[in-house]
Amino acid sequence: MRKVLVLEDEASIRSFIVINLERAGYEVVEAESGEEALEKLQQHPDTRVALLDVMLPGIDGFEVCRRIRMSNAKIGIIMLSARSQEMDKVTGLMTGADDYVTKPFSTAELTARVDALLRRTTDEAPAQRSGEILQPPFRLDLTNRTLEKNGVRVKLTQLEFSIMKLFMENRDKALSREDILDTVWGRGYFGEPKIVDVNVHRLRNKIEDDAQEPRHILTVWGFGYKWNVD
């Protein structure tokens, strides 16, 4: 069963989300506070996607996201908020979220986002993911979906792994933001290309010796990015 956590303190909104996700075939775990959400995730370790409202009593959705990411890189996370300011979106994504949906949203949009994120965070079939990509100092293990730099594991979310795989499979090739968006997020994605920039920034912080002077993920101004290994 595909299991989704819904963290929303407003009962009417939470009920609306839960009903529509259940109609779409999901098993839903509900929480109305950040503290309860963290407890529910411990009780339901097989949860695949978490929908986290930003504005909450007690610890907010950003902090819940940060705490989840400290121990779980595989779960997909979507932030929900009535805010539409650019900084709020960036904050959510930099905290470790995979996507951001601004209220009000349609049931079709939300379900599509959950469906797409579930596909991205699900391991591919063994026949499609065997082997590795070795580009010293990096080693991408396609079987275990892990990345190492100089033999040291780099902790990536499943979405970050997909971006790294795309980069390493296209060494020295300039990829547009639209190329990356279509391949990693899927064609027909509802969101903005800006999500690519935020995730690339997050990756640079993890793999570059100096994220301000990147050597591996290079910016192609006005176009996108290029993967470089000396």
C-alpha positions in Angstrom: 0.0 0.0 0.0 1.3 3.5 -0.9 1.3 5.4 2.4 1.2 9.2 2.8 1.5 11.3 5.9 -0.7 14.5 5.9 0.4 17.1 8.5 -2.2 19.9 8.6 -3.6 21.6 11.7 -6.9 22.8 10.0 -9.3 19.8 10.3 -11.4 20.8 7.2 -8.4 21.1 5.0 -6.8 17.9 6.3 -10.1 16.1 5.8 -10.3 17.4 2.2 -6.8 16.2 1.4 -7.2 12.8 3.1 -10.5 12.0 1.3 -9.0 12.8 -2.1 -5.8 10.9 -1.5 -7.7 7.8 -0.3 -9.9 8.1 -3.5 -6.6 8.0 -5.4 -5.6 4.7 -3.7 -3.4 6.0 -1.0 -3.3 4.9 2.7 -3.2 8.1 4.7 -1.7 8.8 8.2 -3.0 12.0 9.7 -1.3 14.5 12.1 -2.3 18.0 13.3 0.9 19.1 14.9 4.6 18.8 14.1 5.3 16.7 17.2 2.5 14.3 16.3 3.8 14.0 12.8 7.2 13.0 13.9 5.7 10.4 16.3 3.5 9.0 13.5 6.5 8.6 11.2 8.2 6.5 13.8 5.1 4.4 14.1 4.7 4.1 10.3 8.3 3.8 8.9 6.9 2.6 5.6 5.5 6.0 4.8 6.6 7.0 1.3 5.5 10.7 1.1 4.9 13.4 3.7 2.7 16.5 3.1 3.8 19.1 5.6 1.9 22.3 6.2 4.2 25.2 7.0 2.2 27.3 9.5 1.6 25.1 12.6 1.3 25.5 16.4 4.5 24.4 18.1 7.3 23.4 15.7 6.5 24.6 12.1 6.6 22.6 8.9 10.2 23.7 8.0 11.5 22.3 11.3 9.6 19.1 10.9 11.1 18.8 7.4 14.6 19.4 8.8 14.2 16.8 11.5 12.8 14.2 9.0 15.8 14.7 6.7 18.3 14.2 9.6 17.3 10.5 9.7 15.4 9.8 6.5 16.8 10.7 3.0 14.4 8.4 1.1 10.9 9.8 2.0 9.4 12.3 -0.4 8.4 15.6 1.2 6.0 18.2 -0.2 5.5 21.5 1.7 2.0 23.0 1.8 1.5 26.7 2.5 -0.8 29.6 1.9 2.3 31.7 1.5 3.5 32.4 -2.1 6.6 34.4 -1.4 9.8 33.2 -3.1 11.8 33.0 0.1 9.3 30.6 1.7 9.6 28.3 -1.2 13.4 28.4 -1.2 13.4 27.9 2.6 11.3 24.8 2.3 13.4 23.3 -0.5 16.7 24.1 1.2 15.4 22.5 4.4 15.1 19.3 2.4 11.7 19.3 0.8 11.3 17.9 -2.7 8.4 20.0 -3.8 6.2 23.0 -2.7 2.5 23.5 -3.3 0.8 26.8 -2.5 -2.7 26.9 -1.2 -5.3 27.0 -2.6 -4.6 24.0 -4.8 -6.8 21.6 -6.8 -7.2 18.0 -5.9 -5.9 17.1 -9.3 -2.7 19.1 -8.9 -2.0 17.8 -5.4 -2.6 14.1 -6.4 -0.4 14.6 -9.5 2.4 16.0 -7.4 2.2 13.1 -4.9 2.1 10.5 -7.8 5.1 12.1 -9.4 7.1 12.3 -6.2 6.3 8.7 -5.4 7.6 7.6 -8.8 10.8 9.6 -8.3 11.5 8.2 -4.8 10.8 4.6 -5.8 13.7 2.3 -6.7 13.8 1.4 -10.3 13.5 -2.3 -11.4 16.8 -4.2 -10.7 17.4 -4.7 -14.4 17.4 -1.0 -14.9 19.5 0.0 -11.9 22.4 -2.5 -11.8 26.0 -1.3 -11.9 27.7 1.9 -11.1 29.1 5.1 -12.6 32.7 5.8 -11.6 34.1 9.3 -12.2 36.8 9.9 -9.6 36.5 11.2 -7.0 32.8 10.2 -7.4 31.2 6.7 -7.4 27.5 6.5 -8.0 26.1 3.1 -7.0 23.0 2.5 -9.1 22.0 -0.7 -7.2 22.0 0.9 -3.7 21.3 4.4 -5.0 24.2 5.9 -3.1 27.0 8.4 -3.9 30.6 8.4 -2.6 33.2 11.1 -2.9 36.8 9.9 -2.2 35.3 6.8 -0.6 33.1 8.7 1.8 29.3 8.4 1.6 27.4 11.6 0.6 23.9 11.6 2.1 21.5 12.4 -0.7 17.7 12.5 -1.0 16.2 10.3 -3.7 15.6 13.3 -5.8 19.2 14.5 -5.4 20.3 11.1 -6.4 18.3 11.3 -9.6 19.8 14.7 -10.5 23.3 13.3 -9.8 22.6 10.3 -12.0 21.5 12.6 -14.9 24.6 14.8 -14.5 27.0 11.8 -14.4 25.4 10.2 -17.4 25.8 13.4 -19.3 29.4 14.4 -18.4 30.6 17.7 -20.0 27.2 18.2 -21.6 25.2 21.4 -21.0 21.7 20.5 -19.7 19.0 23.1 -19.7 16.8 23.6 -16.7 13.9 22.3 -18.8 16.0 19.1 -19.6 16.6 18.5 -15.9 13.0 19.3 -15.0 11.5 17.0 -17.6 13.9 14.1 -16.7 13.9 14.3 -12.9 10.4 15.8 -12.1 8.7 14.5 -15.2 6.9 16.1 -18.2 3.8 17.9 -17.2 5.2 19.0 -13.8 3.1 21.7 -12.3 5.9 23.6 -10.6 8.5 26.2 -11.6 12.0 25.7 -13.1 13.3 27.6 -10.1 13.1 24.3 -8.2 16.0 23.0 -10.3 18.2 25.9 -9.1 17.4 25.3 -5.5 18.2 21.6 -5.7 21.4 22.3 -7.5 22.4 24.7 -4.8 21.6 22.0 -2.2 23.7 19.5 -4.1 26.7 21.9 -4.4 26.6 22.3 -0.6 27.0 18.5 -0.3 29.5 17.6 -3.0 31.7 20.6 -3.7 34.8 21.5 -1.7 33.7 25.1 -2.0 30.0 25.6 -3.0 30.8 29.3 -3.8 33.4 28.2 -6.3 32.0 25.0 -7.7 34.3 22.7 -9.8 31.8 20.0 -10.7 28.3 21.4 -11.1 29.0 24.4 -13.4 26.5 27.1 -14.3 25.9 27.6 -18.0 24.6 31.2 -17.7 21.1 31.8 -19.2 20.7 28.1 -19.9 21.3 25.5 -17.2 24.2 23.4 -15.8 27.0 21.2 -16.8 28.7 18.3 -14.9 32.5 18.4 -14.9 35.1 16.0 -13.5 38.7 16.9 -14.0 
